[in-house]
Amino acid sequence: MPKPQFLTRTLALTQEPDIGVVQTPQHFFNPDPIQTNLALTRVWPDEQRFFFDVVMASKDAWGGAFCCGTSSVLRFKPLMQIGGFPTDSVTEDYLVTLRLNEIGYRTIYLTSRSSSASRRKGSRNTSPSAAVGRSGSCRFAGAAAVP
């Protein structure tokens, strides 16, 4: 679920013409499987916190941020120039960053939590990405495209 300031905060960063993607942290309000299985929900942060609070912020500082799909805003025209979201990979979000980079667009990271979502519970995820070990998809798939 996007917070009221989601578009205001992300769209403000698209003023630079070479910004292709603005990525924000993915934040889940229910515990991840590790927290649940080890009964650590009150003392152990979910696995996404290290990735979005440390890794992505560090990558952005060095110009290496990338699209994680959910909770991002993409510039529409360049997205159409690369043929939309790639469908030839289970990591289409990362691949969209690489393809946008090829035509001169950057991905930047906004560290503030601008949305939150619930992890799926009890559903069978048979997608290719789940086979690689990721099945914590969001109910809020907040990718928006801007001109």
N, C-alpha and C positions, 0 to 999 in steps of 0.2 A: 504494500500500500504506500503510495507516494505521500510524502509530507507536503503541506501546502506550499512550501518554498522550493520544491524540487525543480520545477521548470524555471523559476526566476533565477535560482543559483546556477543551474547548469547552462541555461541559454546565455547568461551574462558572459560566460567563458568562450562562447562561440564568436565573439566579436573579432577575434583574430582570424583572418581568412584561411589560414592553413590548419585550423583545428577541424579534424574530421570526426573525432569521438571525444565526448566527455564521459568518463567512467566515474561512478560513485560507489561507495562500499555496499556490499550486499550484507544485510543484517537480518538475521532470523530471530524471532521472539520465542521460539520453542527450542528445546535442547537438541543437540546433534546426537547421533547414535553412540558415539564414544562417551559423551557425558552421561547419557541414559544408561548404557550397559555397565558402566563402572560406578554408577550412583554418585557422580561428581558434579551434578548440575549447579550446586551452590558454590563450589570452590575452584572449578576448572573452566576457563573460558572456552567457548566453542572454537573449532578449528579454523573457522573463517576469520576470527579476530587477528591472529598473527598475520595471515595473508593480506588482509585489507588494511590493517593498522600499521604494519611494518613493511612488508614486502612491496606492496603496490606504491606506498608513499616513497619508498627508496627508489623504486624503478622510475617513478615520475621525476624525481630529483635529477636523474641521469638521462632523462628523455626516453625511457624505455617502458612507459605505461602501455597497457593494452586493453582492448575491449573484453569484458567478461560477460557480455550479453545483457543480463538483467541489470537494471538500475543505471542505464547509460542513455545518452542522447547522441544521435548520429546526424551528421549533415547529409541531407537527402540527395543533392545533386551528385556529389562524389560517390555515394553509395550506389546510385544508379549507374555511374560510369564504370564501376567494377562489376556490374551485373547483379546487384543486390547481395543479400547474405549468401555466402558460398554454401552449396549443398553437397559438395564433394568431400566433406571432412566432418568428423565428429567434434572437431574443435573449430566450428564455424566462426565463433566470436573472436578467437585469436587470429584466425585466418583473415577476417575482415580488416583487422588492424594491419596485417602485413600487406594486403592488397591496397589499402588506402595509402600506406607509406610509399608504395611503389609509384603512386601518382602524385606524391608531394604533400600528403595530409598527415598530421600528427594526432596522437591520442594523448590526452592529458587526464590527470586524476584529481578529483575534488574529494578531499578527505572527510568532509562532513557527511554524516548519515542523513540521507535525504529520503530514504524509503525503508520499509521493513516488510517482512513476509513470513509466512509459515512454511516450514519444511513439510514435504509430503510425509504422511504417516500411513503405514500399512498398505501401500499400493505396490503393485508389481510394476517395476519400471524395466521395460525390455528394450529401451533405446540403446544404440551403440555406445553412447557415452556412459551409460550405467554399466555396461559390460566391462568398461575400463575402470570402474570403481566409483563413479560419481552418480548418486541418485538423489541428491538433496536439492532438487529443483524448487523454484519458488512458485507461489500462486500469482505473484505480481511480476509480470515480465515487462518491466517498464522501459523498454527501448522506444524512444521517440525520435523522429527524424525532423531536422530543421533545414530550411532552404540554404 
